[in-house]
Amino acid sequence: MDTSKLTNNTVKTVFEAWQKGDNQTFLSYFTTDAKLYDDGNPRDFQKFVKDACGHERFTSIDKVENDGKEIFGNFHTESWGDFRTYFKFHFDADGKISRLDIGQAN
């Protein structure tokens, strides 16, 4: 997959870890109390990563916004099939990711 649209180096590294199913690297960029919101609803971040990383992935990157911190594209899951989605990364003052918003994109 072409990741040249990913301009934020941290997001690119995190994205590549997600795509490879490398949850250890993925989690290392997040704060220990990172929050997850799925279509605006809070979810258990650690459980999501444990259950989904390595089983769900982007199949294309359609656009990247907000200084490279928001990714929109097609996504594949074993349980829900294929759909358009977004991952929006929020950083704290120390440069760690403190929140991830995911959901279906229009």
Helices and strands as residue ranges (DSSP letters): H 9-20, H 23-28, E 30-38, E 41-43, H 45-52, E 57-58, E 63-65, E 70-77, E 81-91, E 97-104
